[in-house]
Amino acid sequence: MPDRRSCLSLLGLAVVAGFLAGCQSLDGGGVIASSSPPEISGAAANAIAGDMVSRLAEQIGPGTATIRLKPDSTPFGEALEVALKRWGYAVVTDQKPDDKKLIPLAYVIDSYEGHILARLSTTTVELGRAYDVTPTGATAASPLSVMRRG
């Protein structure tokens, strides 16, 4: 079990990575452009997507909205779409970004010192967390970071 200092260091790294990722260009919906390394395993992608979507549901309500997600063929992009649908969200990929009824969702998956850093962003909330990849998937390695906007 990691000690308190290493958890705090990892949380600090996740926050810094989140701020740095915020420097990326915005898509038409006002959130960051999605990115994920294609080398993340399917099991890890499924575990991370499942955890992050369950946390997103805590913030915006389960299955209460239509999510606009840019099409993506990476393992995480596909796992995220499946997890969103499993939680009852309608997912669209081709609607105009200015449709007020849609919630634009973007993500960033990155690796740092053996950990996977995951971030989901909407126009009202951002979630971030670090994960350790295991042979059967991934486990949370930090507390969830939640940032609300306006």
C-alpha positions in Angstrom: 0.0 0.0 0.0 1.5 3.4 -1.0 2.4 5.7 1.9 0.7 9.1 2.4 3.6 11.1 0.9 3.7 9.2 -2.4 -0.1 9.6 -2.7 0.1 13.3 -2.1 3.0 13.5 -4.7 0.9 11.6 -7.2 -2.1 13.8 -6.6 0.1 16.9 -7.1 1.3 15.4 -10.3 -2.2 14.8 -11.5 -3.3 18.3 -10.7 -0.2 19.8 -12.6 -0.9 17.4 -15.5 -4.5 18.6 -15.5 -3.5 22.3 -15.7 -1.0 21.5 -18.4 -3.5 19.6 -20.4 -5.8 22.7 -20.1 -3.3 24.5 -22.4 -4.4 22.2 -25.3 -6.6 23.7 -28.0 -10.4 23.8 -27.4 -12.8 22.1 -29.7 -16.0 23.8 -30.9 -17.9 22.8 -27.7 -15.5 24.8 -25.3 -13.7 21.7 -23.9 -10.3 20.4 -24.6 -9.7 18.1 -27.6 -9.7 14.4 -26.7 -6.5 12.4 -26.7 -5.4 9.0 -25.6 -2.4 6.8 -26.3 -3.4 3.9 -28.5 -1.1 1.6 -26.5 -3.3 1.5 -23.4 -4.7 -2.1 -23.0 -8.4 -2.8 -23.5 -8.7 -4.1 -19.9 -7.1 -0.9 -18.5 -9.2 1.3 -20.8 -12.4 -0.4 -19.7 -11.6 -0.2 -16.0 -10.6 3.5 -16.2 -13.6 4.5 -18.4 -16.0 2.6 -16.1 -14.6 4.4 -13.0 -14.5 7.8 -14.6 -18.1 7.6 -16.0 -19.4 6.5 -12.6 -17.8 9.5 -11.1 -19.2 11.7 -13.9 -22.6 10.4 -13.1 -22.2 11.5 -9.5 -21.6 15.0 -10.8 -24.2 15.4 -13.6 -26.7 12.6 -12.7 -26.8 9.1 -14.2 -28.3 8.9 -17.7 -29.8 12.4 -17.5 -28.3 13.9 -20.7 -27.1 13.4 -24.2 -23.3 13.4 -24.4 -21.5 14.7 -27.5 -18.3 12.7 -27.9 -15.9 13.1 -30.9 -15.5 9.7 -32.7 -12.3 7.9 -31.7 -11.0 4.5 -32.4 -8.5 4.3 -29.5 -9.2 1.6 -26.9 -10.1 4.3 -24.3 -12.3 6.2 -26.7 -14.3 3.1 -27.5 -14.4 2.0 -23.8 -15.6 5.5 -22.8 -18.5 5.4 -25.3 -19.5 1.9 -24.0 -19.3 3.0 -20.4 -21.4 6.1 -21.1 -24.1 4.0 -22.7 -24.0 1.5 -19.9 -24.8 4.3 -17.5 -27.8 5.3 -19.6 -26.4 8.3 -21.4 -27.3 8.8 -25.1 -24.1 9.4 -27.0 -23.9 11.3 -30.3 -20.9 12.0 -32.4 -22.1 14.1 -35.3 -24.3 16.9 -33.8 -23.4 20.6 -34.1 -21.3 21.8 -31.1 -23.7 24.7 -30.5 -26.7 22.5 -29.6 -27.6 23.6 -26.0 -29.1 20.3 -25.1 -25.9 18.3 -25.6 -23.1 18.0 -23.1 -19.7 18.1 -24.9 -17.3 15.6 -23.3 -13.6 15.4 -23.9 -10.9 13.3 -22.3 -7.1 13.1 -21.9 -5.3 9.9 -21.1 -1.6 10.2 -20.5 1.1 8.2 -18.8 3.6 9.5 -16.2 6.2 7.5 -14.2 4.3 4.3 -14.6 0.8 5.7 -13.9 -2.0 6.5 -16.2 -3.5 10.0 -15.7 -7.2 10.3 -16.8 -9.2 13.5 -17.2 -12.8 14.0 -18.3 -13.9 17.5 -19.2 -17.3 19.1 -19.8 -18.2 22.7 -19.9 -19.2 22.6 -16.2 -17.0 20.0 -14.5 -13.6 18.4 -14.9 -12.6 15.1 -13.3 -9.1 13.8 -12.9 -7.5 10.7 -11.3 -4.3 8.7 -11.5 -4.4 4.9 -12.1 -2.0 2.0 -11.8 -2.3 -0.5 -14.6 -2.7 -4.1 -13.4 -2.7 -7.4 -15.4 -6.6 -7.4 -15.2 -7.2 -3.7 -15.8 -6.4 -0.7 -13.7 -6.9 0.5 -10.1 -7.2 4.1 -8.8 -3.9 5.4 -7.4 -5.1 8.8 -6.3 -8.3 10.5 -5.0 -10.7 11.9 -7.5 -10.0 15.5 -8.4 -13.2 17.5 -9.2 -13.2 21.1 -10.6 -16.5 22.8 -11.2 -16.9 25.8 -13.6 -19.3 28.7 -13.2 
